[in-house]
Amino acid sequence: MALREEQGNSEMKAGGDDDLSLFNKENLQSNLKTIHYSRTFLSIIGGVVAGIWGFTGLAGLIFYILIMGVTSLGLAAKAKFSVQAYFDSWNRIILDGFLSGLMSYVLFWTFAYDIVHIF
């Protein structure tokens, strides 16, 4: 992950009391792309595992939420839990890519379940 751009002490005083953090646009976009790719990849792997293990209904949904929780924890650990140095908010690590990953998860979950348990 790319660290935000340092300029001075990485904070600029605007008007005396307000702190404004500076982010390098390319680094932030690279970090967001990393989150998207990680969530998509783990959604596909998790969908295949859930299909092979035969999860159905609510068990499959809980498994997906567990996978996304572990992914968020892993991304925060990769950022050494100083998320503000790499992203503009914690919501980027926790929520970005959640729904798009869900679509990939359901696709591969049903595909693997059909191959293993139906055919």
MOPAC internal coordinates of N, CA, C and O (Angstrom, degrees):
PM7 1SCF
backbone

  N    0.0000 0     0.00 0     0.00 0    0    0    0
  C    1.4344 1     0.00 0     0.00 0    1    0    0
  C    1.5085 1   108.87 1     0.00 0    2    1    0
  O    1.2310 1   121.43 1   -35.16 1    3    2    1
  N    1.2964 1   114.87 1   144.84 1    3    2    1
  C    1.4548 1   120.33 1  -178.67 1    5    3    2
  C    1.5220 1   110.05 1   -92.27 1    6    5    3
  O    1.2310 1   121.41 1   -43.62 1    7    6    5
  N    1.3178 1   114.90 1   136.38 1    7    6    5
  C    1.4538 1   121.59 1  -179.37 1    9    7    6
  C    1.5154 1   109.36 1   -82.47 1   10    9    7
  O    1.2310 1   120.77 1   -28.11 1   11   10    9
  N    1.3298 1   116.14 1   151.89 1   11   10    9
  C    1.4612 1   118.40 1   178.48 1   13   11   10
  C    1.5117 1   109.67 1   -64.89 1   14   13   11
  O    1.2310 1   121.31 1   -23.90 1   15   14   13
  N    1.3057 1   115.10 1   156.10 1   15   14   13
  C    1.4486 1   121.58 1  -175.26 1   17   15   14
  C    1.5190 1   110.53 1   -71.18 1   18   17   15
  O    1.2310 1   120.93 1   -48.92 1   19   18   17
  N    1.3192 1   115.82 1   131.08 1   19   18   17
  C    1.4533 1   121.40 1   179.46 1   21   19   18
  C    1.5255 1   109.00 1   -89.30 1   22   21   19
  O    1.2310 1   120.79 1   -48.87 1   23   22   21
  N    1.2996 1   116.10 1   131.13 1   23   22   21
  C    1.4536 1   121.15 1   174.76 1   25   23   22
  C    1.5192 1   106.42 1  -140.64 1   26   25   23
  O    1.2310 1   120.80 1   -70.64 1   27   26   25
  N    1.3181 1   116.07 1   109.36 1   27   26   25
  C    1.4601 1   119.34 1  -173.83 1   29   27   26
  C    1.5086 1   108.23 1    71.33 1   30   29   27
  O    1.2310 1   121.00 1    60.99 1   31   30   29
  N    1.3276 1   115.69 1  -119.01 1   31   30   29
  C    1.4594 1   120.09 1   176.76 1   33   31   30
  C    1.5255 1   110.57 1  -104.07 1   34   33   31
  O    1.2310 1   120.27 1  -156.87 1   35   34   33
  N    1.3267 1   117.08 1    23.13 1   35   34   33
  C    1.4612 1   126.80 1   177.17 1   37   35   34
  C    1.5202 1   112.86 1    68.62 1   38   37   35
  O    1.2310 1   119.93 1  -170.07 1   39   38   37
  N    1.3055 1   117.74 1     9.93 1   39   38   37
  C    1.4525 1   121.02 1   174.81 1   41   39   38
  C    1.5227 1   108.07 1  -135.87 1   42   41   39
  O    1.2310 1   120.87 1   -36.55 1   43   42   41
  N    1.3047 1   115.94 1   143.45 1   43   42   41
  C    1.4397 1   120.81 1  -179.60 1   45   43   42
  C    1.5171 1   107.92 1  -120.57 1   46   45   43
  O    1.2310 1   120.54 1   -51.10 1   47   46   45
  N    1.3031 1   116.57 1   128.90 1   47   46   45
  C    1.4557 1   120.64 1   179.12 1   49   47   46
  C    1.5246 1   108.57 1   -78.01 1   50   49   47
  O    1.2310 1   120.73 1   -57.34 1   51   50   49
  N    1.3056 1   116.22 1   122.66 1   51   50   49
  C    1.4626 1   121.35 1   177.95 1   53   51   50
  C    1.5214 1   107.90 1  -114.51 1   54   53   51
  O    1.2310 1   120.32 1   -77.62 1   55   54   53
  N    1.3089 1   116.99 1   102.38 1   55   54   53
  C    1.4444 1   120.00 1   178.99 1   57   55   54
  C    1.5124 1   113.30 1    83.62 1   58   57   55
  O    1.2310 1   119.15 1  -170.86 1   59   58   57
  N    1.3016 1   119.24 1     9.14 1   59   58   57
  C    1.4494 1   121.45 1   174.84 1   61   59   58
  C    1.5123 1   114.22 1   101.29 1   62   61   59
  O    1.2310 1   119.00 1   123.76 1   63   62   61
  N    1.3410 1   119.51 1   -56.24 1   63   62   61
  C    1.4576 1   121.34 1  -172.55 1   65   63   62
  C    1.5211 1   113.98 1  -101.44 1   66   65   63
  O    1.2310 1   119.51 1   153.85 1   67   66   65
  N    1.3070 1   118.55 1   -26.15 1   67   66   65
  C    1.4674 1   122.04 1  -175.32 1   69   67   66
  C    1.5188 1   110.67 1   -83.50 1   70   69   67
  O    1.2310 1   120.85 1   -45.63 1   71   70   69
  N    1.3366 1   115.98 1   134.37 1   71   70   69
  C    1.4636 1   121.57 1   174.42 1   73   71   70
  C    1.5135 1   108.67 1  -100.48 1   74   73   71
  O    1.2310 1   121.10 1   -48.86 1   75   74   73
  N    1.3153 1   115.51 1   131.14 1   75   74   73
  C    1.4585 1   121.30 1   179.64 1   77   75   74
  C    1.5152 1   107.94 1  -122.18 1   78   77   75
  O    1.2310 1   119.78 1   -65.28 1   79   78   77
  N    1.3214 1   118.03 1   114.72 1   79   78   77
  C    1.4544 1   121.82 1   179.95 1   81   79   78
  C    1.5155 1   109.87 1   -79.30 1   82   81   79
  O    1.2310 1   120.68 1   -38.79 1   83   82   81
  N    1.3058 1   116.30 1   141.21 1   83   82   81
  C    1.4501 1   122.07 1   178.74 1   85   83   82
  C    1.5237 1   109.45 1  -103.14 1   86   85   83
  O    1.2310 1   120.85 1   -47.73 1   87   86   85
  N    1.3331 1   115.99 1   132.27 1   87   86   85
  C    1.4532 1   121.68 1   177.40 1   89   87   86
  C    1.5231 1   108.69 1  -122.34 1   90   89   87
  O    1.2310 1   120.89 1   -39.44 1   91   90   89
  N    1.2960 1   115.90 1   140.56 1   91   90   89
  C    1.4481 1   120.91 1   171.80 1   93   91   90
  C    1.5280 1   106.77 1   -79.22 1   94   93   91
  O    1.2310 1   120.43 1   -55.31 1   95   94   93
  N    1.3284 1   116.78 1   124.69 1   95   94   93
  C    1.4601 1   121.21 1  -174.91 1   97   95   94
  C    1.5215 1   112.27 1   -60.28 1   98   97   95
  O    1.2310 1   120.11 1   138.23 1   99   98   97
  N    1.3209 1   117.40 1   -41.77 1   99   98   97
  C    1.4598 1   120.85 1  -178.39 1  101   99   98
  C    1.5297 1   110.98 1   -66.78 1  102  101   99
  O    1.2310 1   120.21 1   139.90 1  103  102  101
  N    1.3195 1   117.21 1   -40.10 1  103  102  101
  C    1.4656 1   120.12 1   178.71 1  105  103  102
  C    1.5207 1   111.55 1   -66.05 1  106  105  103
  O    1.2310 1   120.45 1   138.19 1  107  106  105
  N    1.3282 1   116.75 1   -41.81 1  107  106  105
  C    1.4620 1   120.35 1   178.80 1  109  107  106
  C    1.5277 1   110.87 1   -64.20 1  110  109  107
  O    1.2310 1   120.28 1   137.91 1  111  110  109
  N    1.3350 1   117.07 1   -42.09 1  111  110  109
  C    1.4635 1   120.18 1   177.83 1  113  111  110
  C    1.5228 1   111.25 1   -64.73 1  114  113  111
  O    1.2310 1   120.19 1   141.44 1  115  114  113
  N    1.3187 1   117.25 1   -38.56 1  115  114  113
  C    1.4638 1   120.77 1   177.77 1  117  115  114
  C    1.5256 1   110.59 1   -64.28 1  118  117  115
  O    1.2310 1   120.10 1   139.19 1  119  118  117
  N    1.3190 1   117.42 1   -40.81 1  119  118  117
  C    1.4618 1   121.16 1   178.70 1  121  119  118
  C    1.5242 1   111.32 1   -66.27 1  122  121  119
  O    1.2310 1   120.07 1   139.72 1  123  122  121
  N    1.3216 1   117.47 1   -40.28 1  123  122  121
  C    1.4620 1   120.61 1   178.15 1  125  123  122
  C    1.5200 1   111.30 1   -66.98 1  126  125  123
  O    1.2310 1   120.52 1   143.86 1  127  126  125
  N    1.3221 1   116.60 1   -36.14 1  127  126  125
  C    1.4648 1   120.70 1   176.33 1  129  127  126
  C    1.5276 1   110.63 1   -65.60 1  130  129  127
  O    1.2310 1   120.34 1   142.00 1  131  130  129
  N    1.3240 1   116.96 1   -38.00 1  131  130  129
  C    1.4576 1   121.28 1   177.08 1  133  131  130
  C    1.5253 1   111.04 1   -62.72 1  134  133  131
  O    1.2310 1   120.44 1   137.97 1  135  134  133
  N    1.3303 1   116.76 1   -42.03 1  135  134  133
  C    1.4686 1   120.89 1   177.22 1  137  135  134
  C    1.5235 1   110.04 1   -61.54 1  138  137  135
  O    1.2310 1   120.46 1   133.59 1  139  138  137
  N    1.3284 1   116.73 1   -46.41 1  139  138  137
  C    1.4641 1   120.63 1  -178.15 1  141  139  138
  C    1.5300 1   110.94 1   -61.77 1  142  141  139
  O    1.2310 1   119.93 1   133.33 1  143  142  141
  N    1.3256 1   117.74 1   -46.67 1  143  142  141
  C    1.4612 1   120.93 1  -179.97 1  145  143  142
  C    1.5323 1   111.63 1   -64.64 1  146  145  143
  O    1.2310 1   120.27 1   139.48 1  147  146  145
  N    1.3113 1   117.10 1   -40.52 1  147  146  145
  C    1.4675 1   120.58 1   179.60 1  149  147  146
  C    1.5164 1   111.31 1   -63.23 1  150  149  147
  O    1.2310 1   120.56 1   134.11 1  151  150  149
  N    1.3278 1   116.53 1   -45.89 1  151  150  149
  C    1.4675 1   120.21 1  -179.48 1  153  151  150
  C    1.5319 1   111.11 1   -66.36 1  154  153  151
  O    1.2310 1   120.12 1   139.30 1  155  154  153
  N    1.3116 1   117.37 1   -40.70 1  155  154  153
  C    1.4604 1   119.96 1   179.72 1  157  155  154
  C    1.5234 1   110.62 1   -65.00 1  158  157  155
  O    1.2310 1   120.21 1   134.37 1  159  158  157
  N    1.3151 1   117.21 1   -45.63 1  159  158  157
  C    1.4615 1   120.99 1  -179.50 1  161  159  158
  C    1.5213 1   111.11 1   -62.57 1  162  161  159
  O    1.2310 1   120.29 1   132.93 1  163  162  161
  N    1.3253 1   117.05 1   -47.07 1  163  162  161
  C    1.4580 1   119.56 1  -179.07 1  165  163  162
  C    1.5214 1   112.16 1   -70.43 1  166  165  163
  O    1.2310 1   119.80 1   153.01 1  167  166  165
  N    1.3341 1   117.98 1   -26.99 1  167  166  165
  C    1.4612 1   120.26 1   174.37 1  169  167  166
  C    1.5210 1   110.95 1   -67.08 1  170  169  167
  O    1.2310 1   120.66 1   138.85 1  171  170  169
  N    1.3283 1   116.34 1   -41.15 1  171  170  169
  C    1.4651 1   120.31 1   178.52 1  173  171  170
  C    1.5261 1   110.50 1   -65.41 1  174  173  171
  O    1.2310 1   120.26 1   132.24 1  175  174  173
  N    1.3177 1   117.10 1   -47.76 1  175  174  173
  C    1.4684 1   120.81 1   179.19 1  177  175  174
  C    1.5258 1   110.26 1   -62.41 1  178  177  175
  O    1.2310 1   120.37 1   136.23 1  179  178  177
  N    1.3340 1   116.90 1   -43.77 1  179  178  177
  C    1.4647 1   120.59 1   179.21 1  181  179  178
  C    1.5098 1   112.28 1   -64.21 1  182  181  179
  O    1.2310 1   120.02 1   142.51 1  183  182  181
  N    1.3366 1   117.57 1   -37.49 1  183  182  181
  C    1.4582 1   120.98 1   177.38 1  185  183  182
  C    1.5116 1   112.23 1   -64.04 1  186  185  183
  O    1.2310 1   120.67 1   138.18 1  187  186  185
  N    1.3122 1   116.33 1   -41.82 1  187  186  185
  C    1.4641 1   120.15 1   177.90 1  189  187  186
  C    1.5239 1   110.53 1   -64.92 1  190  189  187
  O    1.2310 1   120.36 1   136.35 1  191  190  189
  N    1.3276 1   116.91 1   -43.65 1  191  190  189
  C    1.4689 1   120.65 1   179.47 1  193  191  190
  C    1.5276 1   110.58 1   -63.58 1  194  193  191
  O    1.2310 1   120.25 1   135.90 1  195  194  193
  N    1.3420 1   117.12 1   -44.10 1  195  194  193
  C    1.4734 1   120.42 1   179.48 1  197  195  194
  C    1.5237 1   110.95 1   -63.17 1  198  197  195
  O    1.2310 1   120.00 1   141.91 1  199  198  197
  N    1.3371 1   117.60 1   -38.09 1  199  198  197
  C    1.4520 1   120.59 1   178.28 1  201  199  198
  C    1.5110 1   112.22 1   -67.72 1  202  201  199
  O    1.2310 1   120.28 1   137.94 1  203  202  201
  N    1.3210 1   117.06 1   -42.06 1  203  202  201
  C    1.4623 1   120.72 1   179.60 1  205  203  202
  C    1.5208 1   110.88 1   -66.72 1  206  205  203
  O    1.2310 1   120.13 1   139.49 1  207  206  205
  N    1.3337 1   117.36 1   -40.51 1  207  206  205
  C    1.4623 1   121.06 1   179.73 1  209  207  206
  C    1.5212 1   112.28 1   -74.50 1  210  209  207
  O    1.2310 1   119.96 1   170.16 1  211  210  209
  N    1.3211 1   117.67 1    -9.84 1  211  210  209
  C    1.4511 1   120.99 1   175.17 1  213  211  210
  C    1.5143 1   115.57 1    81.73 1  214  213  211
  O    1.2310 1   119.91 1  -154.77 1  215  214  213
  N    1.3306 1   117.78 1    25.23 1  215  214  213
  C    1.4590 1   119.74 1   177.05 1  217  215  214
  C    1.5206 1   109.68 1   -67.12 1  218  217  215
  O    1.2310 1   120.61 1   -40.85 1  219  218  217
  N    1.3119 1   116.44 1   139.15 1  219  218  217
  C    1.4585 1   121.85 1   175.07 1  221  219  218
  C    1.5205 1   108.59 1  -133.99 1  222  221  219
  O    1.2310 1   120.89 1   -26.64 1  223  222  221
  N    1.3048 1   115.91 1   153.36 1  223  222  221
  C    1.4621 1   121.71 1   173.57 1  225  223  222
  C    1.5107 1   114.66 1    60.45 1  226  225  223
  O    1.2310 1   121.16 1    49.75 1  227  226  225
  N    1.3126 1   115.38 1  -130.25 1  227  226  225
  C    1.4577 1   122.80 1  -173.98 1  229  227  226
  C    1.5313 1   112.51 1   -66.09 1  230  229  227
  O    1.2310 1   120.06 1   148.73 1  231  230  229
  N    1.3045 1   117.50 1   -31.27 1  231  230  229
  C    1.4676 1   120.32 1   178.30 1  233  231  230
  C    1.5278 1   110.77 1   -62.09 1  234  233  231
  O    1.2310 1   120.19 1   141.15 1  235  234  233
  N    1.3209 1   117.24 1   -38.85 1  235  234  233
  C    1.4573 1   121.18 1   177.84 1  237  235  234
  C    1.5200 1   112.14 1   -67.55 1  238  237  235
  O    1.2310 1   120.22 1   140.76 1  239  238  237
  N    1.3176 1   117.19 1   -39.24 1  239  238  237
  C    1.4627 1   121.18 1   178.58 1  241  239  238
  C    1.5311 1   110.61 1   -66.85 1  242  241  239
  O    1.2310 1   120.19 1   137.77 1  243  242  241
  N    1.3164 1   117.24 1   -42.23 1  243  242  241
  C    1.4649 1   120.96 1   177.99 1  245  243  242
  C    1.5240 1   110.20 1   -64.15 1  246  245  243
  O    1.2310 1   120.37 1   141.93 1  247  246  245
  N    1.3189 1   116.90 1   -38.07 1  247  246  245
  C    1.4662 1   120.86 1   177.12 1  249  247  246
  C    1.5246 1   110.77 1   -62.39 1  250  249  247
  O    1.2310 1   120.22 1   139.50 1  251  250  249
  N    1.3353 1   117.19 1   -40.50 1  251  250  249
  C    1.4711 1   120.74 1   177.91 1  253  251  250
  C    1.5264 1   110.97 1   -64.38 1  254  253  251
  O    1.2310 1   120.18 1   135.88 1  255  254  253
  N    1.3240 1   117.27 1   -44.12 1  255  254  253
  C    1.4613 1   120.46 1   179.50 1  257  255  254
  C    1.5298 1   109.80 1   -63.03 1  258  257  255
  O    1.2310 1   120.19 1   141.97 1  259  258  257
  N    1.3202 1   117.23 1   -38.03 1  259  258  257
  C    1.4587 1   121.55 1   176.76 1  261  259  258
  C    1.5293 1   110.87 1   -63.80 1  262  261  259
  O    1.2310 1   120.30 1   136.81 1  263  262  261
  N    1.3135 1   117.03 1   -43.19 1  263  262  261
  C    1.4691 1   121.20 1   178.49 1  265  263  262
  C    1.5228 1   110.55 1   -62.01 1  266  265  263
  O    1.2310 1   119.96 1   135.95 1  267  266  265
  N    1.3222 1   117.68 1   -44.05 1  267  266  265
  C    1.4666 1   120.77 1  -179.84 1  269  267  266
  C    1.5249 1   111.26 1   -67.74 1  270  269  267
  O    1.2310 1   120.11 1   146.98 1  271  270  269
  N    1.3277 1   117.40 1   -33.02 1  271  270  269
  C    1.4631 1   120.53 1   175.64 1  273  271  270
  C    1.5196 1   111.56 1   -65.57 1  274  273  271
  O    1.2310 1   120.76 1   136.09 1  275  274  273
  N    1.3270 1   116.16 1   -43.91 1  275  274  273
  C    1.4657 1   121.04 1   177.89 1  277  275  274
  C    1.5268 1   110.01 1   -65.51 1  278  277  275
  O    1.2310 1   120.39 1   141.49 1  279  278  277
  N    1.3240 1   116.86 1   -38.51 1  279  278  277
  C    1.4643 1   120.67 1   177.40 1  281  279  278
  C    1.5208 1   110.62 1   -62.74 1  282  281  279
  O    1.2310 1   120.01 1   134.64 1  283  282  281
  N    1.3303 1   117.58 1   -45.36 1  283  282  281
  C    1.4657 1   120.98 1   178.36 1  285  283  282
  C    1.5218 1   111.15 1   -61.54 1  286  285  283
  O    1.2310 1   120.58 1   138.49 1  287  286  285
  N    1.3173 1   116.50 1   -41.51 1  287  286  285
  C    1.4574 1   120.59 1   178.25 1  289  287  286
  C    1.5307 1   110.90 1   -64.81 1  290  289  287
  O    1.2310 1   120.43 1   139.02 1  291  290  289
  N    1.3192 1   116.79 1   -40.98 1  291  290  289
  C    1.4601 1   120.70 1   178.36 1  293  291  290
  C    1.5177 1   112.48 1   -65.51 1  294  293  291
  O    1.2310 1   120.24 1   139.98 1  295  294  293
  N    1.3371 1   117.14 1   -40.02 1  295  294  293
  C    1.4608 1   120.05 1   177.72 1  297  295  294
  C    1.5267 1   111.28 1   -67.08 1  298  297  295
  O    1.2310 1   120.40 1   141.42 1  299  298  297
  N    1.3220 1   116.84 1   -38.58 1  299  298  297
  C    1.4684 1   119.88 1   176.85 1  301  299  298
  C    1.5256 1   110.40 1   -66.17 1  302  301  299
  O    1.2310 1   120.33 1   141.75 1  303  302  301
  N    1.3337 1   116.97 1   -38.25 1  303  302  301
  C    1.4646 1   120.16 1   177.55 1  305  303  302
  C    1.5262 1   110.59 1   -66.61 1  306  305  303
  O    1.2310 1   120.34 1   142.30 1  307  306  305
  N    1.3242 1   116.96 1   -37.70 1  307  306  305
  C    1.4636 1   121.02 1   177.24 1  309  307  306
  C    1.5302 1   110.62 1   -62.26 1  310  309  307
  O    1.2310 1   120.68 1   146.13 1  311  310  309
  N    1.3314 1   116.31 1   -33.87 1  311  310  309
  C    1.4638 1   121.71 1   177.17 1  313  311  310
  C    1.5265 1   111.42 1   -86.07 1  314  313  311
  O    1.2310 1   120.14 1  -171.46 1  315  314  313
  N    1.3256 1   117.33 1     8.54 1  315  314  313
  C    1.4674 1   124.28 1  -179.48 1  317  315  314
  C    1.5207 1   111.36 1    56.95 1  318  317  315
  O    1.2310 1   120.81 1  -146.90 1  319  318  317
  N    1.3237 1   116.06 1    33.10 1  319  318  317
  C    1.4613 1   125.52 1   177.77 1  321  319  318
  C    1.5312 1   113.35 1    57.87 1  322  321  319
  O    1.2310 1   120.13 1  -164.78 1  323  322  321
  N    1.3184 1   117.35 1    15.22 1  323  322  321
  C    1.4666 1   121.24 1   172.03 1  325  323  322
  C    1.5289 1   107.20 1  -107.18 1  326  325  323
  O    1.2310 1   121.55 1  -110.47 1  327  326  325
  N    1.3049 1   114.63 1    69.53 1  327  326  325
  C    1.4590 1   122.20 1  -173.27 1  329  327  326
  C    1.5195 1   111.51 1   -62.24 1  330  329  327
  O    1.2310 1   119.70 1   147.12 1  331  330  329
  N    1.3123 1   118.17 1   -32.88 1  331  330  329
  C    1.4681 1   121.24 1  -178.11 1  333  331  330
  C    1.5213 1   112.21 1   -64.36 1  334  333  331
  O    1.2310 1   119.58 1   161.16 1  335  334  333
  N    1.3310 1   118.40 1   -18.84 1  335  334  333
  C    1.4609 1   121.30 1   177.96 1  337  335  334
  C    1.5282 1   112.02 1   -79.69 1  338  337  335
  O    1.2310 1   119.93 1   160.68 1  339  338  337
  N    1.3359 1   117.73 1   -19.32 1  339  338  337
  C    1.4590 1   121.56 1  -175.84 1  341  339  338
  C    1.5262 1   113.80 1  -116.75 1  342  341  339
  O    1.2310 1   120.04 1   155.19 1  343  342  341
  N    1.3256 1   117.52 1   -24.81 1  343  342  341
  C    1.4620 1   122.46 1  -176.24 1  345  343  342
  C    1.5171 1   109.68 1  -134.54 1  346  345  343
  O    1.2310 1   121.20 1   -15.67 1  347  346  345
  N    1.3173 1   115.30 1   164.33 1  347  346  345
  C    1.4597 1   118.99 1  -179.62 1  349  347  346
  C    1.5256 1   112.97 1   -83.81 1  350  349  347
  O    1.2310 1   119.40 1   163.97 1  351  350  349
  N    1.3397 1   118.76 1   -16.03 1  351  350  349
  C    1.4632 1   120.65 1   176.64 1  353  351  350
  C    1.5336 1   109.78 1  -161.56 1  354  353  351
  O    1.2310 1   121.03 1   -15.24 1  355  354  353
  N    1.3383 1   115.63 1   164.76 1  355  354  353
  C    1.4588 1   121.74 1   177.26 1  357  355  354
  C    1.5259 1   111.17 1   -67.79 1  358  357  355
  O    1.2310 1   120.00 1   154.70 1  359  358  357
  N    1.3257 1   117.61 1   -25.30 1  359  358  357
  C    1.4623 1   120.45 1  -179.60 1  361  359  358
  C    1.5209 1   112.01 1   -61.09 1  362  361  359
  O    1.2310 1   120.11 1   152.53 1  363  362  361
  N    1.3135 1   117.40 1   -27.47 1  363  362  361
  C    1.4712 1   120.41 1   178.32 1  365  363  362
  C    1.5225 1   110.81 1   -62.01 1  366  365  363
  O    1.2310 1   120.19 1   137.95 1  367  366  365
  N    1.3022 1   117.25 1   -42.05 1  367  366  365
  C    1.4724 1   120.29 1  -178.67 1  369  367  366
  C    1.5210 1   111.02 1   -77.83 1  370  369  367
  O    1.2310 1   120.20 1   142.91 1  371  370  369
  N    1.3160 1   117.23 1   -37.09 1  371  370  369
  C    1.4599 1   120.29 1  -172.94 1  373  371  370
  C    1.5282 1   112.36 1   -81.18 1  374  373  371
  O    1.2310 1   119.54 1   137.78 1  375  374  373
  N    1.3344 1   118.47 1   -42.22 1  375  374  373
  C    1.4579 1   120.76 1  -169.13 1  377  375  374
  C    1.5228 1   116.61 1  -110.77 1  378  377  375
  O    1.2310 1   119.37 1   154.33 1  379  378  377
  N    1.3176 1   118.80 1   -25.67 1  379  378  377
  C    1.4682 1   119.56 1  -175.32 1  381  379  378
  C    1.5194 1   111.46 1   -62.21 1  382  381  379
  O    1.2310 1   120.55 1   -50.58 1  383  382  381
  N    1.3045 1   116.56 1   129.42 1  383  382  381
  C    1.4537 1   122.17 1   178.01 1  385  383  382
  C    1.5108 1   114.93 1    83.20 1  386  385  383
  O    1.2310 1   119.76 1  -174.69 1  387  386  385
  N    1.3249 1   118.06 1     5.31 1  387  386  385
  C    1.4677 1   120.74 1  -177.07 1  389  387  386
  C    1.5224 1   111.53 1   -64.99 1  390  389  387
  O    1.2310 1   119.87 1   131.56 1  391  390  389
  N    1.3328 1   117.84 1   -48.44 1  391  390  389
  C    1.4701 1   120.47 1  -177.61 1  393  391  390
  C    1.5178 1   112.97 1   -75.45 1  394  393  391
  O    1.2310 1   119.84 1   142.46 1  395  394  393
  N    1.3237 1   117.91 1   -37.54 1  395  394  393
  C    1.4676 1   118.50 1   177.69 1  397  395  394
  C    1.5248 1   110.25 1   -67.32 1  398  397  395
  O    1.2310 1   120.09 1   145.92 1  399  398  397
  N    1.3172 1   117.44 1   -34.08 1  399  398  397
  C    1.4618 1   120.67 1   174.73 1  401  399  398
  C    1.5128 1   111.78 1   -67.46 1  402  401  399
  O    1.2310 1   120.64 1   148.18 1  403  402  401
  N    1.3178 1   116.38 1   -31.82 1  403  402  401
  C    1.4673 1   120.54 1   178.98 1  405  403  402
  C    1.5267 1   111.10 1   -63.72 1  406  405  403
  O    1.2310 1   120.05 1   140.37 1  407  406  405
  N    1.3018 1   117.50 1   -39.63 1  407  406  405
  C    1.4696 1   120.93 1   179.01 1  409  407  406
  C    1.5298 1   111.22 1   -64.66 1  410  409  407
  O    1.2310 1   120.54 1   136.91 1  411  410  409
  N    1.3191 1   116.58 1   -43.09 1  411  410  409
  C    1.4664 1   120.15 1   177.28 1  413  411  410
  C    1.5230 1   110.75 1   -65.21 1  414  413  411
  O    1.2310 1   120.71 1   139.42 1  415  414  413
  N    1.3233 1   116.24 1   -40.58 1  415  414  413
  C    1.4563 1   121.39 1   179.42 1  417  415  414
  C    1.5234 1   111.02 1   -60.23 1  418  417  415
  O    1.2310 1   120.05 1   130.40 1  419  418  417
  N    1.3217 1   117.51 1   -49.60 1  419  418  417
  C    1.4703 1   121.11 1  -178.53 1  421  419  418
  C    1.5259 1   110.91 1   -63.22 1  422  421  419
  O    1.2310 1   120.18 1   139.60 1  423  422  421
  N    1.3229 1   117.26 1   -40.40 1  423  422  421
  C    1.4653 1   121.04 1   179.22 1  425  423  422
  C    1.5307 1   110.98 1   -59.31 1  426  425  423
  O    1.2310 1   120.09 1   128.63 1  427  426  425
  N    1.3232 1   117.44 1   -51.37 1  427  426  425
  C    1.4620 1   120.39 1  -177.31 1  429  427  426
  C    1.5226 1   112.36 1   -76.56 1  430  429  427
  O    1.2310 1   119.96 1   152.78 1  431  430  429
  N    1.3142 1   117.69 1   -27.22 1  431  430  429
  C    1.4607 1   121.80 1   175.98 1  433  431  430
  C    1.5273 1   109.93 1   -63.37 1  434  433  431
  O    1.2310 1   120.54 1   130.11 1  435  434  433
  N    1.3300 1   116.57 1   -49.89 1  435  434  433
  C    1.4652 1   119.72 1  -179.72 1  437  435  434
  C    1.5277 1   111.44 1   -68.70 1  438  437  435
  O    1.2310 1   120.68 1   143.02 1  439  438  437
  N    1.3193 1   116.31 1   -36.98 1  439  438  437
  C    1.4652 1   120.06 1   179.23 1  441  439  438
  C    1.5266 1   110.93 1   -62.39 1  442  441  439
  O    1.2310 1   120.19 1   130.00 1  443  442  441
  N    1.3357 1   117.25 1   -50.00 1  443  442  441
  C    1.4667 1   120.78 1  -179.52 1  445  443  442
  C    1.5245 1   111.35 1   -67.20 1  446  445  443
  O    1.2310 1   119.95 1   142.64 1  447  446  445
  N    1.3242 1   117.70 1   -37.36 1  447  446  445
  C    1.4639 1   120.43 1   178.75 1  449  447  446
  C    1.5315 1   110.29 1   -63.83 1  450  449  447
  O    1.2310 1   120.42 1   135.78 1  451  450  449
  N    1.3238 1   116.80 1   -44.22 1  451  450  449
  C    1.4622 1   120.52 1   179.23 1  453  451  450
  C    1.5254 1   111.85 1   -62.64 1  454  453  451
  O    1.2310 1   120.38 1   137.17 1  455  454  453
  N    1.3114 1   116.88 1   -42.83 1  455  454  453
  C    1.4727 1   119.98 1  -178.52 1  457  455  454
  C    1.5269 1   111.10 1   -65.60 1  458  457  455
  O    1.2310 1   120.29 1   135.63 1  459  458  457
  N    1.3361 1   117.04 1   -44.37 1  459  458  457
  C    1.4576 1   120.24 1  -173.00 1  461  459  458
  C    1.5125 1   112.20 1   -82.69 1  462  461  459
  O    1.2310 1   119.33 1   137.29 1  463  462  461
  N    1.3242 1   118.88 1   -42.71 1  463  462  461
  C    1.4588 1   120.99 1  -169.68 1  465  463  462
  C    1.5311 1   115.28 1  -102.83 1  466  465  463
  O    1.2310 1   120.15 1   160.00 1  467  466  465
  N    1.3048 1   117.32 1   -20.00 1  467  466  465
  C    1.4723 1   118.81 1  -177.69 1  469  467  466
  C    1.5251 1   111.09 1  -102.82 1  470  469  467
  O    1.2310 1   120.18 1   135.80 1  471  470  469
  N    1.3420 1   117.27 1   -44.20 1  471  470  469
  C    1.4616 1   119.50 1  -176.81 1  473  471  470
  C    1.4608 1   111.45 1   -88.16 1  474  473  471
  O    1.2310 1   120.10 1   180.00 1  475  474  473

